[in-house]
Amino acid sequence: MLSVFHRALPALLLAAGLQASAAEVGGVHFPPQVEVHGATLQLNGAGVRYKAVFKVYAAGLYLGRKASTMDEVTKAPGPKRMSITMLREIDAGELGKLFSRGMEDNMDRAAFAQLIPGIMRMSQIFSEHKKLNAGDSFTMDWVPGRGLLISVKGKVQGEPFKEPEFFAALMGIWLGRSPADWKLKNELLDVKS
């Protein structure tokens, strides 16, 4: 009987660890792992983006291995995912503009200027959706060899953004030196403030 327990213990510990790493924030469930283009990614962290006192969206960051800095996130090999679920209705075009501003706040002017065609294309993707309602979600997947794929409501939007610099600039919105929300940055990187 004891040997059966010893053989089952590793599986029980693994299952408990996976269950413990799932998160529910703002009423949104983020599973402990997701499959992204053939790779199993782990939930690095999740949190809620606040604007003043209002909850705007819940975000979860998925990576192949734990990371606690933006540099570790962008330099880690393999696919990565930022998953966002809206907690309130928002004008999608306005969200695209906020993302552009967030990228600009975390880059020098010359680097930002080089990404303007991609930034305009990303803004157009969100503008075409008019508005995002509470419960609507989108993902941003970095897939090595393909680029950044943006999916809104489960549907891939246009061609991939090929430049790794674009993905890094996008991650700067949440993880950069001037993040949109410091508390959310710490939650995504699973660091204590």
N, C-alpha and C positions, 0 to 999 in steps of 0.2 A: 504494500500500500504506500509506504514512504517513497519507494523508488518511482512510482507513478507520479506522485506529487513533485519530486525533483525533476522528472522529465517534463512535466507540464509547467513548472515555474517560469522558465524563460519565455514561453509563449504568453503566459498570464502577465508577466512584467511588460513585455512588448505591447500587448493590447492595452494595458493600463497607461503606458506612456503615450501611446497614440491618442487615447481618449482624453488624456490630460492636456494634450497640446491643441485640441480643438478650442475654438473661442466663439462666444456669442457676445457681440457688442452692438448696442443700439437696436436690439431685437433681430439682428442678422447673424445667422449661423455660418461660421467659416470652418469647413471640415479640416481635420488635421493634415490631410494631404490631398493633392489634386494631380491629375495626369495632364501634362502639357507637352504635346508633340513627342510622345513616346518616353518622356521622363517623368518620374514620380517626384513631385516637389513637396516639401514640408512647409507648414505654416510657420513663418518666422515671427510674425506678430500681427496684431489687428487692433484697430481703434476707431474712434469717431472723430470726424472733422467738425469742429464748431466754428461758427461765424457769429461773433458776439456770444449770445446765450443760446443760439439756435443750432440744433443738430442738422448738418447738411448731408453728410453721407458717412457710411461705414466703409473702411478700407482694410484689406488684408494683403500682406506681402508673402509670396510663396517663393522659396529658393531651394536649391539642391542641398545646401548645407547652411547652418546657422551663420548669420552675419550681424554685427552690431555697429557697423559704420557704413556710410554711403560708399566709400571706397571698396569695402569688402563686397557689397552688393553688386556694384558695377563690374568689378574685376573677377567675380566668381564665374567659373566655366558653366556652360549648360544653360538651358532655358530658365526663365524667371517670369513671374506673373504678379501684377498688381490687380486686385479685384476690388471693384467699387460698387456699392449698392446705395442708391439714393434714399435718404430718409425724409425728404421733403421735395415738393415740386420745384424745379428750377428751369429757367430758360437755358436750353442747351447751348445756344450761341454765346450766352454770357459765361457759361462754364468754360467753353473753349477759350474765351478771352482771359478768364482768370488763370487758366493753365498757362497761357502764353506769358502773362505777367509773372507768374510764379517761376517760369523758366528764366525769364530775363533777370529777375531778382537774384538768381543764384549763378550767374555767368558774367564774364567780362563782355563788353560790347562787341568786340571783334568776333568772339566765338558765337555770340547770339546772332550777329548779322549773317554768319554763314549758314545758320539753321532756319532763316526766315522762310524759304520755300516750303520746308517741312512743317513749320509752325502754321503757315497759312493753310496748308492742306489739312492739318489736324483740326484747325478751327472750322474749316468747311465741313468736315465730317460731323462735328457736333451741331453746327448750324442747320444741317439738313434734317436733324431730328426735332427741330423746333423746341420741344421741351422734354425733360425727363421727369417722370412722376415718382413719387415715393414707391419703392419696391423695384424700380427699373435698375438694371445693373449693366456694367461694362467691364471688360478686362483689357489689360495691356500686357501682351506676351512678347518677351524677347526670345527669339529662337535663333541661335547661332547659325549662320549660313543663309538665313532667310531675312531676318530683320525683326522689326517691331510690328506686331499685328494688333490692331485695335478692333475689338468686337463690341458692338452695342446690342443689348438685348439678345445675345447669343449669336449674332451674325457678323462675320468679318467685314470690315469696312474698307474697301479699296485694296490697293497694293501695299505691301509692307514698306515701312520706312527702313531703308537699308543701313543708315549710318549708326554705328554704336554711340556716337556723340549725341545723337538725337535721343536715344534711350536714356543715356546718362543725364542729359538736360531735363528730361521728363521726370526722372526719379528725384532730381534736385528740388522739384516742387514740394515733395514730402520729406526728403532726407537731406537736403542741402544745408548750407550755412545760414540761410534765411528761410526756413520752411514755412509753409502756409499755416501750420499749427504745431508748436513745439511739443505739446503733449502727445499728439498723434505721431510725430516723428519718433519719440521715445517708445511708444507702444508698438509701432511697426518694427523697430529695431530691438524690441524687447529689452530695453535698458531702463534702469530705475533712475528717475530724475532727482 
